[in-house]
């Protein structure tokens, strides 16, 4: 499976107001960005769910008689722990308390909007929910890993359906009840641009291509049984040697005068770019894995690097062109600015709406 090493090359300083788009929720995103093999190693039997050493009740709140379970909090806490592990950090008591408060309040707000949406006869077609689930499911090589990932986050398919239904109901409610009332003054986007030009500084871009040969990362192939671990280590070493021999052969051919693009098509294991001669497009230093970035910035236009080994495999880079930093033209960012300003107004309007709903509702919390 190809792993992506270069992040999105377009990092807007002004966030987009877009909704839907595959339910861009942190929890759902986690389902496919976390290494898939890890789920099989980390899913364990249920243990008591506690925060600050205190048991968390099954019901954490009641909104107009509708009980809210602790499942979402369990799910978000599982994600937090994995993210912290990836950063080499531990989840602190303050982290737990902060997340618990955030999830509790957001769950109440979402339930209020969901109830209001249903009272307005907003319904989400089952086939729409099915399509969203399929989009998430398709990120996995098989159904078993998908279900394992759900289980790790204390989710079932039914709970996932419920989360999706509530999210899409909220989006439709905002579209009908809030977004339709939000307007921008003429010239607001250009005014924002002129007052915040530094926010639209485009960094130095590097237009690059790569030849990539995959290998196992240091964390892959870990098993609990010592005898099995020895076998796994031997297999891992063989895979590593084979990958290294391949990339060394590519480098030798490259130095003999063969074209980079031809070698990329022949040897690269980056399925997204090999047919394009390894062309990756434009990336920035900050949005690139450090080992690759450090080699990339030293290249002159037209030059190729030596072999670069990362935790994901072996790479040879080619710098096609270097693009100097510049302020983006208004026409380049106009739509992003308008989306950003609209989103700000929608969020402010939404907050006031929710505040009113809270005052009119019977809300009890048990956390």
C-alpha positions in Angstrom: 0.0 0.0 0.0 1.4 3.3 -1.0 1.9 5.8 1.8 1.7 9.5 1.1 4.7 11.5 2.2 3.9 15.0 0.9 1.0 16.8 2.4 -1.4 19.0 0.4 0.6 21.5 -1.5 -2.1 24.2 -1.2 -2.3 25.3 2.5 -4.7 28.2 2.5 -4.3 30.7 5.3 -8.0 31.2 5.0 -10.0 28.0 5.8 -12.8 27.0 3.5 -16.4 27.0 4.5 -17.2 23.8 2.7 -19.4 21.2 4.3 -20.1 17.5 3.6 -17.1 16.4 1.5 -17.0 13.0 2.9 -17.8 14.1 6.4 -14.5 15.7 7.2 -14.7 14.9 10.9 -11.6 14.2 12.9 -12.8 10.8 14.1 -13.8 9.6 10.6 -10.5 10.8 9.1 -8.7 8.9 11.8 -10.2 5.7 10.4 -8.0 5.8 7.4 -4.9 7.8 8.3 -3.8 5.6 11.1 -1.7 2.6 10.0 -4.1 -0.2 9.3 -1.9 -3.0 10.8 -2.0 -1.2 14.2 -5.6 -1.8 14.7 -5.1 -5.5 15.0 -2.4 -4.9 17.6 -4.2 -2.3 19.7 -7.8 -3.5 19.9 -8.1 -5.0 23.4 -10.9 -6.2 25.6 -13.1 -3.5 27.1 -11.7 -1.9 30.3 -13.6 0.5 32.6 -13.8 3.9 31.0 -12.6 6.6 33.4 -11.6 10.2 33.3 -9.3 11.5 36.0 -9.7 8.1 37.6 -13.4 8.4 37.9 -15.8 6.0 36.1 -17.7 7.6 33.2 -21.5 6.8 33.2 -23.1 5.2 30.2 -25.4 8.3 29.9 -23.5 11.6 30.0 -26.4 14.0 29.3 -30.1 14.3 28.6 -31.5 16.8 26.1 -35.3 17.2 26.2 -35.6 13.7 27.5 -33.2 12.2 24.9 -30.2 10.4 26.5 -26.7 10.9 25.1 -24.4 8.0 25.7 -20.7 8.1 26.4 -19.8 6.2 23.2 -18.8 9.4 21.4 -16.5 10.4 24.3 -15.0 6.9 24.3 -14.4 7.2 20.5 -12.8 10.7 20.7 -10.6 9.6 23.7 -9.3 6.6 21.7 -8.3 8.9 18.9 -6.6 11.3 21.3 -4.5 8.5 22.8 -3.3 7.3 19.4 -2.5 10.9 18.3 -0.5 11.4 21.5 1.3 8.1 21.0 2.3 9.1 17.5 3.7 12.3 19.0 5.5 10.3 21.7 3.4 11.9 24.4 1.0 10.7 27.1 -2.6 11.7 27.6 -2.6 13.9 30.8 -5.5 14.3 33.2 -6.0 17.9 31.8 -6.2 16.5 28.3 -8.9 14.1 29.4 -10.9 16.8 31.3 -10.6 19.2 28.4 -11.7 16.7 25.8 -14.6 15.5 28.0 -15.9 19.0 28.4 -15.6 19.7 24.7 -17.3 16.5 23.6 -20.1 16.9 26.1 -20.9 20.4 25.0 -20.6 19.6 21.3 -22.8 16.6 21.7 -25.5 18.7 23.4 -25.3 21.3 20.7 -25.6 18.7 17.9 -28.5 17.0 19.6 -30.3 20.4 19.9 -29.8 21.1 16.2 -30.8 17.5 15.3 -34.0 17.8 17.3 -34.7 21.2 15.7 -34.0 19.8 12.3 -36.3 16.9 12.8 -39.1 19.3 13.9 -38.6 21.1 10.6 -39.0 17.7 8.8 -35.4 17.5 7.8 -34.6 13.9 7.0 -31.6 12.2 5.5 -32.3 9.4 3.0 -30.9 6.0 4.0 -29.1 5.7 0.7 -27.3 9.0 1.4 -26.0 7.6 4.7 -25.1 4.3 2.9 -23.0 6.3 0.4 -21.1 8.0 3.2 -20.4 4.7 5.0 -19.2 3.2 1.7 -16.9 6.2 1.2 -15.3 5.5 4.6 -15.4 1.7 4.1 -13.6 2.0 0.7 -10.5 3.4 2.5 -9.8 -0.1 3.8 -8.6 -3.1 1.9 -11.3 -5.3 3.4 -14.4 -5.3 5.6 -12.6 -6.9 8.6 -10.1 -4.0 9.0 -13.0 -1.6 8.6 -14.9 -3.2 11.4 -11.8 -3.5 13.5 -11.1 0.2 13.2 -14.7 0.9 14.2 -14.4 -1.4 17.2 -11.2 0.3 18.3 -13.0 3.6 18.4 -15.9 2.0 20.4 -18.2 2.3 17.3 -20.5 -0.1 15.5 -21.9 0.4 12.0 -25.2 1.4 13.6 -23.5 4.0 15.8 -21.6 5.3 12.8 -24.9 5.6 10.9 -26.3 7.7 13.7 -23.3 10.0 13.8 -23.5 10.5 10.0 -27.3 11.1 10.1 -26.8 13.8 12.8 -23.9 15.5 11.0 -25.8 15.6 7.7 -29.0 16.8 9.5 -26.9 19.6 11.1 -25.5 20.6 7.7 -28.9 20.7 6.1 -30.3 22.7 9.0 -27.5 25.2 8.7 -28.1 25.5 5.0 -31.8 26.1 5.3 -32.1 28.1 8.5 -28.8 29.9 8.9 -26.7 30.2 5.7 -29.6 31.5 3.8 -29.7 34.5 6.1 -26.0 35.3 5.9 -24.9 37.9 3.5 -21.6 39.7 2.9 -21.3 43.4 2.2 -20.1 44.4 -1.3 -16.3 44.7 -1.3 -15.9 42.8 2.0 -13.6 40.2 0.5 -11.3 42.8 -1.1 -11.2 44.8 2.1 -10.2 41.8 4.1 -7.5 41.0 1.5 -6.0 44.5 1.6 -6.0 44.6 5.4 -4.4 41.1 5.7 -2.0 40.8 2.8 0.6 39.1 4.9 -1.8 36.2 5.5 -1.6 35.5 1.8 2.1 35.1 1.6 2.8 32.1 -0.6 5.9 30.2 0.6 8.7 29.0 -1.5 7.5 26.1 -3.6 9.5 23.2 -5.0 8.3 21.5 -8.1 9.6 18.0 -7.8 9.4 14.4 -9.0 10.4 11.2 -7.2 11.2 7.6 -7.6 10.0 5.6 -4.6 10.6 2.1 -3.5 8.6 1.0 -0.5 10.0 -0.8 2.6 8.7 -1.6 6.0 8.7 1.1 8.7 10.6 0.4 12.0 7.3 0.0 13.8 5.8 -2.6 11.4 6.1 -6.3 12.0 6.0 -6.2 15.8 4.5 -9.3 17.5 4.3 -10.4 21.1 5.8 -13.9 20.7 9.7 -13.9 20.8 10.0 -16.8 18.4 7.6 -15.3 16.0 9.4 -11.9 16.3 12.7 -13.5 15.2 11.0 -14.8 12.1 9.4 -11.5 11.5 12.7 -9.7 11.9 14.4 -12.0 9.3 11.5 -11.5 6.9 11.7 -7.7 7.5 15.5 -7.7 6.8 15.0 -9.6 3.5 12.3 -7.1 2.4 14.6 -4.2 3.4 17.5 -5.7 1.5 15.4 -6.3 -1.6 14.1 -2.7 -1.6 17.5 -1.2 -1.0 19.0 -3.3 -3.9 16.3 -2.1 -6.2 16.7 1.7 -5.4 20.5 1.3 -5.8 20.0 -0.2 -9.2 17.8 2.7 -10.1 20.4 5.2 -9.0 23.1 3.4 -11.0 21.0 3.6 -14.1 20.2 7.2 -13.5 23.8 8.1 -13.2 24.6 6.2 -16.4 22.4 8.7 -18.2 18.9 7.2 -18.4 16.0 9.6 -18.1 14.5 10.2 -14.6 10.9 10.0 -15.9 11.6 6.7 -17.8 13.1 5.1 -14.6 10.2 6.4 -12.5 7.7 4.7 -14.9 9.6 1.5 -14.8 10.6 1.2 -11.1 8.7 3.6 -8.9 6.2 2.1 -6.5 4.3 5.4 -6.0 1.2 4.4 -7.9 -0.1 8.0 -8.0 2.9 9.4 -9.8 4.8 6.7 -11.6 2.8 6.9 -14.8 3.5 10.7 -14.8 7.3 10.1 -14.7 7.3 10.5 -10.9 5.9 14.0 -11.1 4.6 15.1 -7.6 3.8 18.7 -8.4 4.7 21.6 -6.1 5.4 21.2 -2.4 6.7 23.4 0.4 9.5 22.6 2.8 7.1 22.7 5.8 4.7 20.3 4.2 7.2 17.7 3.4 8.8 14.9 5.5 11.9 16.5 7.0 14.4 14.0 5.6 13.0 14.6 2.1 12.7 18.4 2.6 16.3 18.7 3.8 17.5 17.0 0.6 15.1 18.8 -1.6 16.2 22.3 -0.6 19.8 21.6 -1.4 19.1 20.6 -5.0 19.5 23.0 -8.0 16.9 23.0 -10.8 17.3 19.8 -12.9 19.4 18.0 -10.3 18.6 14.7 -8.7 19.3 13.6 -5.2 21.2 10.6 -3.8 19.1 7.8 -2.2 17.1 9.1 0.8 15.8 6.6 3.3 12.8 7.5 5.4 10.7 5.4 7.8 8.5 4.5 4.8 11.0 3.5 2.1 13.7 4.8 -0.3 13.4 7.9 -2.5 15.3 9.7 -5.2 14.1 13.2 -5.8 14.4 15.5 -8.8 14.0 19.3 -8.5 12.2 20.5 -11.6 11.7 24.1 -10.7 12.0 26.4 -7.6 9.3 29.1 -7.1 10.1 32.1 -5.0 7.8 33.3 -2.2 5.2 35.8 -3.2 1.9 37.5 -2.1 -1.0 35.7 -3.8 -3.1 37.9 -6.1 -6.6 38.8 -4.9 -8.1 36.8 -7.8 -6.3 33.7 -6.5 -7.8 33.9 -3.1 -11.0 35.7 -3.5 -13.2 32.6 -3.3 -11.3 31.4 -0.2 -11.8 34.7 1.5 -15.5 34.8 0.8 -15.9 31.3 2.1 -13.9 32.2 5.3 -16.0 35.4 5.9 -19.2 33.5 5.3 -18.2 30.7 7.6 -17.4 33.3 10.4 -20.8 34.8 10.0 -22.5 31.4 9.9 -20.7 30.2 13.0 -21.6 33.4 14.9 -25.2 33.0 13.9 -25.2 29.4 14.8 -23.8 30.1 18.2 -26.6 32.6 18.9 -29.2 30.1 17.6 -27.8 27.3 19.9 -27.7 29.7 22.9 -31.4 30.3 22.3 -32.2 26.6 22.0 -30.3 25.9 25.2 -32.4 28.4 27.1 -35.6 26.8 25.8 -34.5 23.2 26.5 -34.4 20.8 29.4 -30.7 19.8 29.6 -29.1 17.7 32.3 -25.5 16.6 32.5 -24.1 13.6 34.4 -20.4 13.9 33.8 
